Amino acid sequence: MFIYTREAHPGENVPGHDSFERKLACAKLLREEAGIGRDILVDDLDGTMHRAYGLMPNMTWVIGRGGRVAYKANWTSAANVEAFLARFLAAGSEHPTGTMPVMYETQQAEFRYPDRKRFTEHLSRNGPQAAAEFERAQQLWAGRPPP
Amino acid sequence: MGEADNRGGAAGYNYAHFDDYVAAGDDAADEAAFWASPRAGQRAPDFTLPRLGDGADVTISDLWRSKPLVMEFGSFT
């Protein structure tokens, strides 16, 4: 399931949404260009669902059967999600006889390795504004004190 | 948190310029919102959204009733 939210990097070709009709059109563009075969649900114009789940641009959540959060990541790694799902699904069926799975919670740093040049090219398909604004954002991030 | 007056509405949510969004510190506020959202083991918020294509209303709790649900959030850019 894919949840379409808001344009993280608005530009001349795909600006920030000003109507739900425009949002639907952008979601269709995403589906066609990215070739997403999963169902896509479109959040409302206010981002009500996106706000409830935390407003990050490309996060993944796994909700367990019955509706409790099993996994949340503020960035999507397909490999990480797949590895988690394998463990999560096994927990319900592959525990030693006489034991029961007991949930505990972890929080751990993960790493990704963005290719800035490739990402800028990716943004440029949305017009020069998106790439130029990301360039300025990088300068702003560089000037921030470390967390 | 930047333009606090409109972060609650559609205009603030659908910002027009990414650099202004970062300059206002809204990216940091959104990261904080992620960590303030439900934790593992807590109940997930339920919503009903239209499905792209046929427009059918989909209630996500219907999807996680019988098996786990993987949800990826994203956009064109």
Backbone of each chain as ProteinMPNN parsed JSONL, in Angstrom:
{"seq_chain_A": "MFIYTREAHPGENVPGHDSFERKLACAKLLREEAGIGRDILVDDLDGTMHRAYGLMPNMTWVIGRGGRVAYKANWTSAANVEAFLARFLAAGSEHPTGTMPVMYETQQAEFRYPDRKRFTEHLSRNGPQAAAEFERAQQLWAGRPPP", "coords_chain_A": {"N_chain_A": [[0.846, -1.198, 0.0], [0.55, 2.174, -0.855], [0.832, 5.474, 0.28], [-0.103, 8.503, -0.885], [1.185, 11.702, -0.375], [2.294, 14.754, -0.041], [3.908, 17.123, -2.221], [7.272, 16.964, -1.817], [9.313, 18.422, -2.926], [8.463, 20.945, -4.431], [7.947, 22.274, -7.738], [8.256, 23.858, -10.995], [6.882, 22.151, -12.693], [5.458, 20.313, -11.104], [3.831, 21.734, -8.803], [3.275, 22.797, -5.321], [0.358, 21.397, -3.829], [-2.781, 22.871, -4.512], [-5.341, 22.179, -4.632], [-7.613, 19.415, -4.263], [-8.06, 18.086, -6.606], [-5.797, 18.675, -8.12], [-3.967, 17.359, -6.556], [-4.739, 14.689, -6.901], [-4.124, 14.44, -9.619], [-1.343, 14.664, -9.542], [-0.707, 12.411, -8.102], [-1.412, 10.457, -9.92], [0.478, 10.975, -11.877], [2.788, 10.252, -10.507], [2.289, 7.488, -10.203], [2.347, 6.661, -12.868], [4.9, 7.45, -13.76], [6.69, 6.304, -11.909], [5.876, 3.744, -12.016], [4.296, 2.38, -10.127], [2.845, -0.429, -8.816], [1.378, -1.207, -6.671], [-1.636, -0.627, -4.725], [-2.578, 2.772, -4.492], [-3.323, 5.056, -2.052], [-4.86, 8.195, -1.557], [-4.105, 10.858, 0.42], [-5.918, 13.434, 2.271], [-6.264, 16.983, 1.4], [-5.288, 18.494, 3.485], [-3.484, 16.804, 4.624], [-4.131, 14.954, 6.636], [-3.899, 12.213, 7.442], [-1.181, 11.839, 6.988], [-0.075, 13.633, 8.864], [-0.82, 12.341, 11.239], [0.782, 10.137, 11.204], [3.276, 11.187, 11.106], [4.621, 12.903, 9.174], [7.022, 12.667, 7.682], [8.832, 12.511, 4.54], [9.278, 10.102, 3.089], [8.542, 7.633, 4.498], [8.166, 4.371, 6.057], [5.734, 2.275, 7.427], [4.806, -0.581, 9.325], [1.937, -2.262, 10.129], [0.661, -4.393, 12.495], [-1.341, -7.427, 12.403], [-4.561, -6.743, 13.462], [-3.999, -4.17, 14.296], [-1.887, -2.851, 15.673], [1.088, -0.912, 15.941], [3.928, -2.165, 14.352], [6.336, -1.607, 13.208], [8.236, 1.241, 12.412], [9.754, 3.566, 10.319], [11.695, 6.378, 9.553], [12.62, 6.691, 7.072], [12.508, 5.003, 3.938], [13.637, 1.779, 3.468], [13.746, -0.827, 1.421], [15.013, -3.275, 1.766], [15.447, -3.323, 4.516], [12.82, -3.311, 5.493], [11.892, -5.726, 4.442], [13.534, -7.559, 5.771], [12.726, -7.111, 8.389], [10.015, -7.884, 8.221], [10.249, -10.616, 7.711], [11.246, -11.556, 10.162], [9.199, -10.707, 11.858], [6.896, -12.029, 10.953], [7.677, -14.632, 11.384], [7.757, -14.734, 14.126], [5.241, -15.28, 15.083], [4.83, -17.922, 14.542], [7.033, -19.607, 14.659], [8.239, -20.121, 17.107], [9.967, -21.746, 19.842], [8.655, -24.806, 21.186], [6.492, -24.52, 23.92], [7.086, -21.929, 24.52], [6.317, -18.395, 24.344], [6.023, -15.651, 22.115], [7.288, -12.508, 23.15], [6.876, -9.114, 22.957], [9.392, -6.642, 22.429], [10.905, -3.367, 22.224], [12.884, -1.646, 19.84], [15.19, 0.99, 19.002], [17.124, 2.186, 16.511], [19.986, 3.45, 14.759], [20.121, 3.8, 11.244], [21.661, 3.698, 8.01], [21.86, 5.505, 4.955], [22.828, 6.124, 1.582], [22.788, 8.629, -0.18], [22.99, 9.648, -3.576], [23.971, 12.612, -4.494], [24.234, 13.959, -6.943], [22.759, 12.405, -8.713], [20.308, 12.606, -7.448], [19.751, 15.33, -7.729], [19.445, 15.447, -10.48], [17.169, 13.921, -10.662], [15.377, 15.605, -9.342], [15.329, 17.682, -11.14], [13.595, 17.028, -13.155], [11.311, 18.052, -12.339], [11.512, 20.666, -12.985], [13.603, 23.654, -12.861], [13.346, 24.955, -10.391], [12.959, 23.139, -8.221], [15.424, 21.792, -7.979], [17.185, 23.938, -7.506], [16.225, 24.959, -5.097], [16.666, 22.837, -3.41], [19.412, 22.833, -3.404], [19.929, 25.227, -2.031], [18.799, 24.518, 0.398], [20.555, 22.573, 1.262], [22.735, 24.151, 1.912], [21.663, 25.528, 4.053], [21.28, 23.434, 5.873], [23.928, 22.747, 6.294], [24.767, 24.872, 7.786], [23.592, 24.544, 10.214], [23.688, 23.905, 13.734], [25.12, 20.874, 15.115], [22.954, 18.122, 16.048]], "CA_chain_A": [[0.0, 0.0, 0.0], [1.313, 3.421, -0.942], [0.034, 6.635, 0.664], [0.386, 9.707, -1.542], [1.086, 12.748, 0.647], [2.442, 16.11, -0.597], [5.161, 17.215, -2.958], [8.373, 17.385, -0.945], [10.155, 19.382, -3.661], [7.619, 21.552, -5.465], [8.665, 22.92, -8.837], [7.425, 24.43, -12.048], [6.029, 21.131, -13.318], [4.557, 19.793, -10.068], [3.885, 22.651, -7.661], [2.53, 22.379, -4.14], [-1.057, 21.217, -4.16], [-3.734, 23.893, -4.076], [-6.689, 21.603, -4.694], [-7.552, 17.947, -4.233], [-7.993, 17.624, -7.993], [-4.385, 18.72, -8.514], [-3.288, 16.298, -5.805], [-5.038, 13.43, -7.607], [-3.38, 14.429, -10.885], [0.071, 14.412, -9.206], [-0.611, 11.003, -7.703], [-1.435, 9.68, -11.175], [1.783, 11.177, -12.505], [3.717, 9.391, -9.766], [2.014, 6.083, -10.539], [2.781, 6.38, -14.246], [6.343, 7.61, -13.94], [7.426, 5.361, -11.066], [5.392, 2.4, -12.273], [3.869, 1.761, -8.863], [1.781, -1.391, -9.06], [0.569, -1.33, -5.456], [-2.707, 0.353, -4.574], [-2.182, 4.076, -3.964], [-4.378, 5.824, -1.393], [-4.513, 9.615, -1.612], [-4.481, 11.567, 1.649], [-6.673, 14.657, 1.956], [-5.431, 18.141, 1.074], [-4.657, 18.949, 4.732], [-2.501, 15.825, 5.08], [-4.584, 14.492, 7.955], [-3.279, 10.931, 7.791], [0.27, 12.058, 7.02], [0.234, 14.262, 10.157], [-0.98, 11.362, 12.321], [1.876, 9.164, 11.136], [4.578, 11.789, 11.367], [5.039, 13.98, 8.269], [8.274, 12.49, 6.938], [8.462, 12.403, 3.131], [9.315, 8.748, 2.52], [8.636, 6.692, 5.621], [7.404, 3.125, 5.965], [5.173, 1.717, 8.65], [4.154, -1.888, 9.262], [0.913, -2.406, 11.169], [0.398, -5.805, 12.707], [-2.738, -7.886, 12.34], [-5.297, -6.244, 14.614], [-3.909, -2.712, 14.322], [-0.844, -2.228, 16.498], [2.299, -0.585, 15.184], [4.987, -3.16, 14.486], [7.596, -1.076, 12.654], [8.159, 2.576, 11.819], [11.067, 4.059, 9.91], [11.493, 7.702, 8.959], [13.025, 6.623, 5.668], [12.172, 3.671, 3.454], [14.618, 0.85, 2.916], [13.008, -2.061, 1.112], [15.727, -4.408, 2.358], [15.213, -3.301, 5.957], [11.428, -3.711, 5.721], [11.78, -7.158, 4.154], [14.188, -8.314, 6.853], [11.852, -7.031, 9.56], [8.805, -8.692, 7.999], [10.584, -12.04, 7.86], [11.316, -11.843, 11.607], [7.9, -10.438, 12.476], [5.961, -13.099, 10.595], [8.155, -15.873, 11.998], [7.547, -14.698, 15.581], [3.944, -15.842, 15.42], [4.663, -19.328, 14.178], [8.246, -20.424, 14.693], [8.907, -20.089, 18.408], [10.131, -23.09, 20.408], [7.522, -25.369, 21.926], [6.446, -24.15, 25.324], [7.391, -20.507, 24.709], [5.437, -17.443, 23.662], [6.762, -14.429, 21.762], [7.026, -11.307, 23.957], [7.392, -7.983, 22.194], [10.152, -5.527, 22.996], [11.013, -2.289, 21.235], [14.234, -1.134, 19.597], [15.372, 2.179, 18.171], [18.516, 2.091, 16.099], [20.346, 4.258, 13.593], [20.411, 3.125, 9.983], [22.369, 4.615, 7.116], [21.61, 5.445, 3.524], [23.948, 6.761, 0.88], [22.207, 9.317, -1.333], [23.847, 10.169, -4.643], [23.43, 13.968, -4.648], [24.159, 14.323, -8.369], [21.618, 11.689, -9.291], [19.089, 13.143, -6.856], [19.505, 16.625, -8.366], [18.895, 15.149, -11.814], [15.803, 13.447, -10.4], [14.561, 16.779, -9.021], [15.264, 18.581, -12.294], [12.445, 16.705, -13.996], [10.223, 18.906, -11.859], [11.848, 22.046, -13.313], [14.809, 24.139, -12.168], [13.073, 25.428, -9.019], [13.124, 22.08, -7.217], [16.85, 21.53, -7.777], [17.812, 25.134, -6.923], [15.814, 25.084, -3.695], [17.353, 21.787, -2.641], [20.79, 23.313, -3.248], [19.934, 26.208, -0.938], [18.503, 23.795, 1.644], [21.798, 21.928, 1.717], [23.544, 25.188, 2.562], [21.029, 25.798, 5.351], [21.581, 22.299, 6.759], [25.352, 22.804, 6.639], [24.955, 25.927, 8.774], [22.907, 24.234, 11.476], [24.509, 23.218, 14.743], [24.813, 19.436, 15.18], [21.884, 17.824, 17.017]], "C_chain_A": [[0.877, 1.241, 0.0], [0.371, 4.567, -0.587], [0.639, 7.862, 0.0], [0.129, 10.907, -0.63], [1.113, 14.153, 0.041], [3.749, 16.14, -1.36], [6.26, 17.77, -2.045], [9.2, 18.477, -1.605], [9.337, 20.002, -4.792], [8.474, 22.235, -6.532], [7.695, 23.431, -9.881], [6.45, 23.397, -12.621], [5.015, 20.535, -12.341], [4.667, 20.707, -8.851], [3.2, 22.061, -6.436], [1.049, 22.325, -4.466], [-1.898, 22.389, -3.653], [-5.178, 23.426, -4.22], [-6.549, 20.083, -4.664], [-7.461, 17.383, -5.642], [-6.544, 17.625, -8.479], [-3.615, 17.595, -7.809], [-3.512, 14.945, -6.476], [-4.225, 13.322, -8.901], [-1.899, 14.119, -10.626], [0.273, 12.956, -8.794], [-0.616, 10.096, -8.935], [-0.102, 9.783, -11.891], [2.836, 10.287, -11.831], [3.536, 7.931, -10.169], [2.554, 5.726, -11.916], [4.296, 6.438, -14.374], [7.14, 6.576, -13.135], [6.972, 3.922, -11.285], [4.963, 1.663, -11.021], [2.672, 0.848, -9.13], [0.881, -1.59, -7.856], [-0.606, -0.36, -5.518], [-2.118, 1.638, -3.996], [-3.412, 4.717, -3.342], [-3.931, 7.276, -1.335], [-5.038, 10.3, -0.355], [-5.242, 12.845, 1.281], [-5.726, 15.85, 1.807], [-4.709, 18.681, 2.307], [-3.59, 17.98, 5.237], [-2.857, 15.212, 6.424], [-3.935, 13.168, 8.362], [-1.762, 11.081, 7.904], [0.685, 12.667, 8.357], [0.198, 13.222, 11.277], [0.174, 10.368, 12.358], [3.249, 9.831, 11.099], [5.271, 12.579, 10.281], [6.368, 13.812, 7.552], [7.937, 12.147, 5.478], [8.452, 10.987, 2.558], [9.533, 7.716, 3.624], [7.862, 5.412, 5.299], [6.975, 2.694, 7.358], [4.659, 0.307, 8.354], [3.188, -1.963, 10.439], [0.58, -3.887, 11.281], [-1.081, -6.142, 12.596], [-3.457, -7.457, 13.615], [-5.077, -4.762, 14.856], [-2.883, -2.09, 15.24], [0.421, -2.03, 15.675], [3.363, -1.646, 15.45], [6.338, -2.579, 14.092], [7.317, 0.318, 12.152], [9.57, 3.026, 11.505], [10.867, 5.394, 9.214], [12.092, 7.808, 7.563], [12.783, 5.195, 5.218], [13.391, 2.946, 2.915], [13.893, -0.463, 2.681], [13.679, -3.256, 1.769], [15.474, -4.488, 3.866], [13.79, -3.764, 6.281], [11.277, -5.219, 5.499], [12.383, -7.999, 5.269], [13.321, -8.288, 8.113], [10.642, -7.941, 9.4], [9.084, -10.179, 8.178], [10.64, -12.416, 9.336], [9.943, -11.735, 12.253], [6.913, -11.573, 12.197], [6.368, -14.421, 11.244], [7.822, -15.918, 13.488], [6.228, -15.361, 15.974], [3.853, -17.338, 15.222], [5.878, -20.213, 14.441], [8.964, -20.372, 16.042], [8.977, -21.5, 19.003], [8.898, -23.523, 21.201], [7.608, -24.952, 23.396], [6.796, -22.706, 25.588], [6.358, -19.661, 23.972], [6.268, -16.229, 23.271], [6.332, -13.262, 22.648], [7.674, -10.124, 23.24], [8.304, -7.103, 23.022], [10.446, -4.563, 21.862], [12.46, -1.876, 21.079], [14.149, 0.187, 18.846], [16.838, 2.193, 17.786], [18.758, 2.95, 14.872], [20.579, 3.343, 12.397], [21.08, 4.155, 9.073], [21.927, 4.408, 5.675], [22.682, 6.297, 2.853], [23.429, 7.465, -0.376], [23.278, 9.811, -2.303], [23.297, 11.556, -5.002], [23.269, 14.354, -6.115], [22.931, 13.682, -9.013], [20.299, 12.253, -8.754], [18.736, 14.493, -7.479], [18.935, 16.434, -9.76], [17.433, 14.709, -11.698], [14.882, 14.641, -10.127], [14.341, 17.656, -10.253], [14.103, 18.248, -13.228], [11.218, 17.473, -13.534], [10.507, 20.378, -12.146], [13.002, 22.534, -12.47], [14.565, 24.56, -10.719], [13.395, 24.356, -7.981], [14.603, 21.831, -6.924], [17.532, 22.716, -7.101], [17.458, 25.256, -5.44], [16.447, 23.995, -2.833], [18.81, 22.183, -2.402], [20.867, 24.302, -2.079], [19.661, 25.513, 0.405], [19.756, 23.099, 2.183], [22.706, 22.924, 2.418], [22.978, 25.506, 3.949], [21.346, 24.677, 6.343], [23.043, 22.355, 7.216], [25.615, 23.845, 7.725], [24.299, 25.658, 10.108], [23.871, 23.607, 12.475], [24.167, 21.729, 14.776], [23.767, 19.161, 16.253], [22.449, 17.388, 18.368]], "O_chain_A": [[1.833, 1.339, 0.77], [-0.752, 4.631, -1.086], [1.779, 8.223, 0.294], [-0.993, 11.114, -0.167], [0.071, 14.682, -0.345], [4.605, 15.276, -1.167], [6.177, 18.902, -1.568], [9.729, 19.358, -0.926], [9.492, 19.637, -5.958], [9.576, 22.71, -6.257], [6.481, 23.437, -9.681], [5.325, 23.736, -12.989], [3.864, 20.284, -12.7], [5.499, 20.481, -7.973], [2.622, 20.976, -6.493], [0.549, 23.107, -5.274], [-1.745, 22.836, -2.517], [-6.116, 24.18, -3.963], [-5.497, 19.539, -4.998], [-6.86, 16.331, -5.858], [-6.111, 16.698, -9.164], [-2.73, 16.969, -8.392], [-2.582, 14.148, -6.603], [-3.707, 12.256, -9.236], [-1.273, 13.396, -11.4], [1.299, 12.349, -9.101], [0.093, 9.091, -8.979], [0.393, 8.801, -12.446], [3.66, 9.659, -12.497], [4.508, 7.227, -10.442], [3.133, 4.66, -12.12], [4.906, 5.583, -15.017], [8.138, 6.039, -13.617], [7.608, 2.987, -10.799], [5.23, 0.471, -10.866], [1.628, 1.294, -9.605], [-0.242, -2.079, -7.985], [-0.577, 0.612, -6.274], [-1.26, 1.592, -3.115], [-4.427, 4.904, -4.013], [-2.757, 7.559, -1.093], [-6.241, 10.324, -0.095], [-5.217, 13.283, 0.131], [-4.527, 15.733, 2.06], [-3.632, 19.263, 2.186], [-2.865, 18.299, 6.179], [-1.981, 14.978, 7.256], [-3.475, 13.021, 9.495], [-1.139, 10.519, 8.805], [1.696, 12.259, 8.928], [1.062, 13.212, 12.153], [0.504, 9.825, 13.413], [4.271, 9.146, 11.064], [6.445, 12.91, 10.449], [6.808, 14.738, 6.87], [6.888, 11.565, 5.204], [7.691, 10.705, 1.632], [10.555, 7.031, 3.675], [7.024, 5.379, 4.398], [7.742, 2.744, 8.319], [4.144, 0.038, 7.269], [3.57, -1.755, 11.591], [0.26, -4.545, 10.291], [-1.948, -5.272, 12.683], [-3.013, -7.772, 14.719], [-5.876, -4.135, 15.552], [-2.99, -0.906, 15.561], [0.777, -2.855, 14.834], [3.661, -1.983, 16.595], [7.373, -3.018, 14.594], [6.281, 0.564, 11.535], [10.475, 2.885, 12.328], [9.972, 5.534, 8.38], [12.076, 8.874, 6.948], [12.847, 4.27, 6.028], [14.084, 3.436, 2.023], [13.475, -1.131, 3.627], [13.001, -4.152, 2.274], [15.31, -5.574, 4.423], [13.58, -4.518, 7.231], [10.614, -5.903, 6.278], [11.821, -9.02, 5.665], [13.19, -9.291, 8.814], [10.282, -8.677, 10.318], [8.262, -10.913, 8.726], [10.142, -13.472, 9.726], [9.567, -12.561, 13.085], [6.191, -12.019, 13.089], [5.515, -15.23, 11.609], [7.628, -16.994, 14.054], [6.109, -15.932, 17.058], [2.9, -17.966, 15.684], [5.762, -21.438, 14.446], [10.179, -20.561, 16.1], [8.137, -22.347, 18.697], [8.201, -22.704, 21.802], [8.667, -25.028, 24.02], [6.81, -22.275, 26.741], [5.633, -20.144, 23.103], [7.141, -15.818, 24.035], [5.139, -13.057, 22.868], [8.871, -10.137, 22.955], [8.023, -6.843, 24.192], [10.263, -4.889, 20.689], [13.188, -1.766, 22.065], [13.172, 0.466, 18.151], [17.707, 2.211, 18.658], [17.863, 3.155, 14.052], [21.155, 2.262, 12.521], [21.055, 5.353, 9.359], [21.658, 3.288, 5.241], [23.354, 7.095, 3.506], [23.602, 6.972, -1.491], [24.324, 10.32, -1.899], [22.3, 11.674, -5.714], [22.29, 14.999, -6.488], [22.179, 14.322, -9.747], [19.313, 12.368, -9.481], [17.564, 14.775, -7.729], [18.044, 17.173, -10.177], [16.586, 15.07, -12.515], [13.753, 14.688, -10.616], [13.297, 18.293, -10.392], [13.675, 19.098, -14.009], [10.212, 17.54, -14.24], [9.823, 21.252, -11.613], [13.352, 21.905, -11.471], [15.487, 24.523, -9.904], [14.038, 24.643, -6.971], [14.994, 21.677, -5.767], [18.367, 22.526, -6.217], [18.307, 25.617, -4.625], [16.73, 24.217, -1.656], [19.374, 21.907, -1.343], [21.767, 24.216, -1.244], [20.235, 25.889, 1.427], [19.985, 23.044, 3.391], [23.369, 22.587, 3.399], [23.73, 25.727, 4.898], [21.643, 24.938, 7.509], [23.357, 22.053, 8.367], [26.568, 23.72, 8.494], [24.432, 26.453, 11.039], [24.77, 22.859, 12.09], [23.029, 21.359, 14.489], [23.694, 19.877, 17.251], [21.688, 17.101, 19.292]]}, "seq_chain_B": "MGEADNRGGAAGYNYAHFDDYVAAGDDAADEAAFWASPRAGQRAPDFTLPRLGDGADVTISDLWRSKPLVMEFGSFT", "coords_chain_B": {"N_chain_B": [[9.296, 26.328, 14.619], [8.572, 27.626, 12.392], [6.262, 29.024, 10.121], [3.928, 29.193, 12.06], [1.29, 29.858, 12.015], [0.091, 28.822, 9.743], [0.759, 26.167, 9.598], [-1.081, 24.402, 10.451], [-2.987, 24.224, 8.494], [-4.079, 23.6, 5.06], [-2.533, 25.199, 3.327], [-0.1, 25.692, 4.639], [0.778, 23.085, 5.01], [1.043, 22.128, 2.369], [3.521, 23.272, 1.263], [5.102, 25.817, -0.794], [7.739, 26.206, -1.44], [10.698, 24.476, -1.062], [13.135, 25.325, 0.107], [12.368, 27.487, 1.693], [10.769, 26.151, 3.483], [12.673, 24.598, 4.84], [14.291, 26.66, 5.846], [12.579, 27.795, 7.679], [12.61, 25.915, 9.623], [10.809, 23.893, 9.572], [11.237, 21.338, 8.659], [12.635, 20.116, 10.702], [10.695, 20.226, 12.664], [8.844, 18.499, 11.577], [10.225, 16.112, 11.641], [10.32, 15.782, 14.388], [7.623, 15.384, 14.796], [7.322, 12.891, 13.706], [8.664, 11.284, 15.581], [7.032, 11.683, 17.72], [4.793, 10.354, 17.049], [2.656, 7.356, 17.111], [4.146, 4.62, 18.871], [5.942, 1.48, 18.502], [3.859, -1.227, 19.203], [1.778, 0.303, 20.078], [-1.581, 1.427, 19.331], [-2.457, 1.833, 15.939], [-3.337, 4.767, 14.1], [-6.496, 5.054, 12.503], [-7.76, 5.446, 9.216], [-9.805, 6.522, 6.466], [-9.386, 6.519, 3.079], [-9.468, 7.676, -0.35], [-8.965, 5.446, -3.1], [-6.577, 5.586, -5.631], [-7.472, 5.64, -8.996], [-9.969, 3.951, -9.038], [-11.299, 5.4, -7.162], [-12.519, 4.345, -4.94], [-13.477, 4.208, -1.507], [-11.18, 3.351, 0.974], [-10.714, 1.764, 3.971], [-8.202, 1.66, 6.256], [-8.005, -0.001, 8.465], [-9.471, -2.18, 7.741], [-7.724, -3.484, 6.154], [-5.631, -4.308, 7.776], [-6.856, -6.098, 9.389], [-6.802, -8.873, 9.056], [-4.224, -9.523, 8.333], [-0.758, -8.412, 8.406], [-0.048, -4.974, 7.53], [1.752, -3.156, 5.196], [2.823, 0.096, 4.822], [3.874, 2.566, 2.708], [4.879, 5.89, 2.545], [4.784, 8.697, 0.348], [5.71, 10.788, -2.516], [5.644, 12.424, -5.787], [7.998, 13.891, -6.015]], "CA_chain_B": [[8.32, 25.654, 13.793], [8.312, 28.401, 11.199], [5.005, 29.745, 10.005], [3.032, 28.423, 12.911], [-0.101, 30.199, 11.738], [-0.546, 28.037, 8.695], [1.159, 24.757, 9.589], [-2.247, 23.569, 10.714], [-3.906, 24.191, 7.365], [-3.585, 23.027, 3.802], [-1.521, 26.051, 2.706], [1.18, 25.433, 5.291], [1.167, 21.687, 4.753], [1.468, 22.028, 0.962], [4.401, 24.43, 1.07], [5.418, 26.087, -2.204], [9.189, 26.275, -1.67], [11.394, 23.597, -0.123], [14.159, 26.047, 0.877], [11.673, 28.257, 2.735], [10.327, 25.145, 4.473], [13.836, 24.266, 5.665], [14.723, 27.879, 6.548], [11.656, 28.011, 8.799], [12.77, 24.84, 10.598], [9.661, 22.981, 9.538], [11.705, 19.96, 8.467], [12.952, 19.592, 12.035], [9.419, 20.031, 13.367], [8.204, 17.303, 11.03], [10.967, 14.959, 12.196], [9.837, 15.631, 15.767], [6.271, 14.816, 14.721], [7.472, 11.449, 13.468], [9.023, 10.597, 16.829], [5.907, 11.805, 18.648], [3.692, 9.527, 16.552], [2.551, 6.108, 17.875], [5.326, 3.743, 18.939], [5.695, 0.046, 18.33], [3.001, -1.786, 20.245], [0.608, 1.164, 20.275], [-2.596, 1.29, 18.288], [-2.236, 2.686, 14.771], [-4.515, 5.572, 13.748], [-7.267, 4.505, 11.377], [-8.27, 6.454, 8.279], [-10.419, 6.068, 5.211], [-8.892, 7.357, 1.986], [-9.839, 7.182, -1.691], [-7.936, 4.722, -3.849], [-6.331, 6.146, -6.962], [-7.94, 4.756, -10.066], [-11.432, 3.799, -9.021], [-11.885, 6.329, -6.204], [-13.207, 3.639, -3.85], [-13.004, 4.484, -0.154], [-10.5, 2.22, 1.606], [-10.454, 1.951, 5.404], [-6.986, 0.864, 6.403], [-8.177, -1.052, 9.477], [-9.968, -3.371, 7.046], [-6.575, -4.155, 5.53], [-4.786, -4.957, 8.786], [-7.686, -6.962, 10.241], [-6.46, -10.297, 8.956], [-2.795, -9.718, 8.069], [-0.022, -7.149, 8.563], [-0.15, -4.004, 6.44], [2.932, -2.321, 4.958], [2.423, 1.381, 4.233], [4.946, 3.484, 2.348], [4.392, 7.243, 2.286], [5.67, 9.372, -0.577], [5.175, 11.697, -3.512], [6.357, 12.448, -7.061], [9.359, 14.395, -5.769]], "C_chain_B": [[7.883, 26.531, 12.63], [6.963, 29.09, 11.248], [3.912, 29.002, 10.763], [1.571, 28.675, 12.565], [-0.725, 29.293, 10.69], [-0.076, 26.589, 8.649], [-0.042, 23.847, 9.798], [-3.175, 23.424, 9.529], [-3.269, 23.649, 6.11], [-2.468, 23.859, 3.199], [-0.15, 25.827, 3.332], [1.683, 24.034, 5.026], [1.722, 21.535, 3.34], [2.366, 23.215, 0.62], [4.801, 24.553, -0.408], [6.909, 26.021, -2.499], [9.924, 25.457, -0.615], [12.423, 24.357, 0.709], [13.52, 26.9, 1.985], [11.206, 27.333, 3.866], [11.491, 24.78, 5.415], [14.278, 25.48, 6.479], [13.849, 28.151, 7.774], [11.808, 26.946, 9.892], [11.641, 23.838, 10.596], [10.081, 21.533, 9.286], [12.041, 19.326, 9.819], [11.677, 19.336, 12.837], [8.724, 18.763, 12.869], [8.911, 16.033, 11.504], [10.516, 14.709, 13.639], [8.441, 15.02, 15.791], [6.329, 13.314, 14.486], [7.757, 10.728, 14.784], [7.931, 10.69, 17.883], [4.722, 10.932, 18.235], [3.706, 8.173, 17.283], [3.79, 5.21, 17.76], [4.93, 2.298, 18.664], [4.881, -0.467, 19.517], [1.756, -0.953, 20.506], [-0.349, 1.027, 19.089], [-2.34, 2.289, 17.152], [-3.496, 3.494, 14.474], [-5.181, 5.032, 12.483], [-7.809, 5.632, 10.505], [-8.947, 5.757, 7.11], [-10.024, 7.04, 4.117], [-9.369, 6.795, 0.651], [-8.653, 6.503, -2.37], [-7.81, 5.333, -5.238], [-6.794, 5.138, -8.012], [-9.446, 4.661, -10.05], [-12.113, 4.708, -7.997], [-12.588, 5.666, -5.038], [-12.614, 4.023, -2.496], [-12.394, 3.224, 0.445], [-10.226, 2.584, 3.06], [-9.287, 1.046, 5.784], [-7.117, -0.21, 7.484], [-8.771, -2.323, 8.859], [-8.81, -4.179, 6.471], [-5.699, -4.856, 6.56], [-5.591, -5.903, 9.693], [-7.189, -8.411, 10.227], [-4.985, -10.552, 8.678], [-2.079, -8.384, 8.217], [-0.144, -6.282, 7.313], [1.149, -3.197, 6.371], [2.466, -1.052, 4.252], [3.666, 2.22, 3.96], [4.306, 4.828, 2.01], [5.337, 7.925, 1.302], [4.939, 10.259, -1.563], [5.997, 11.619, -4.787], [7.794, 12.89, -6.871], [9.819, 14.023, -4.376]], "O_chain_B": [[6.913, 26.204, 11.947], [6.569, 29.66, 12.266], [3.094, 28.287, 10.183], [0.716, 27.819, 12.791], [-1.925, 29.022, 10.733], [-0.471, 25.848, 7.748], [-0.04, 22.686, 9.388], [-4.07, 22.58, 9.553], [-2.092, 23.288, 6.088], [-1.539, 23.302, 2.613], [0.855, 25.779, 2.623], [2.881, 23.822, 4.839], [2.75, 20.888, 3.139], [2.014, 24.054, -0.208], [4.837, 23.576, -1.155], [7.316, 25.809, -3.641], [9.79, 25.712, 0.582], [12.577, 24.074, 1.897], [14.07, 27.016, 3.08], [11.246, 27.694, 5.042], [11.308, 24.67, 6.627], [14.602, 25.354, 7.66], [14.325, 28.673, 8.782], [11.207, 27.06, 10.959], [11.524, 23.023, 11.511], [9.363, 20.605, 9.659], [11.766, 18.148, 10.049], [11.585, 18.364, 13.587], [8.095, 18.044, 13.646], [8.272, 15.008, 11.739], [10.352, 13.562, 14.055], [8.109, 14.24, 16.683], [5.501, 12.559, 14.996], [7.164, 9.687, 15.069], [7.891, 9.894, 18.82], [3.759, 10.79, 18.989], [4.663, 7.872, 17.997], [4.386, 5.072, 16.691], [3.751, 1.951, 18.604], [5.183, -0.174, 20.674], [0.788, -1.442, 21.088], [0.025, 0.576, 18.007], [-2.042, 3.457, 17.402], [-4.605, 2.971, 14.582], [-4.518, 4.613, 11.535], [-8.264, 6.656, 11.017], [-8.7, 4.589, 6.813], [-10.291, 8.238, 4.211], [-9.639, 5.601, 0.528], [-7.505, 6.925, -2.232], [-8.804, 5.565, -5.926], [-6.529, 3.94, -7.908], [-10.127, 5.207, -10.917], [-13.34, 4.79, -7.954], [-13.199, 6.354, -4.22], [-11.397, 4.147, -2.356], [-13.01, 2.159, 0.427], [-9.583, 3.595, 3.343], [-9.366, -0.175, 5.654], [-6.42, -1.223, 7.432], [-8.593, -3.416, 9.396], [-8.901, -5.397, 6.319], [-5.089, -5.883, 6.259], [-5.051, -6.444, 10.658], [-7.162, -9.081, 11.259], [-4.534, -11.694, 8.777], [-2.717, -7.333, 8.162], [-0.317, -6.78, 6.201], [1.588, -2.626, 7.369], [1.8, -1.112, 3.218], [4.419, 2.544, 4.878], [3.316, 4.892, 1.28], [6.554, 7.76, 1.398], [3.728, 10.461, -1.472], [6.944, 10.837, -4.868], [8.706, 12.338, -7.486], [10.937, 14.359, -3.985]]}, "name": "protein", "num_of_chains": 2, "seq": "MFIYTREAHPGENVPGHDSFERKLACAKLLREEAGIGRDILVDDLDGTMHRAYGLMPNMTWVIGRGGRVAYKANWTSAANVEAFLARFLAAGSEHPTGTMPVMYETQQAEFRYPDRKRFTEHLSRNGPQAAAEFERAQQLWAGRPPPMGEADNRGGAAGYNYAHFDDYVAAGDDAADEAAFWASPRAGQRAPDFTLPRLGDGADVTISDLWRSKPLVMEFGSFT"}
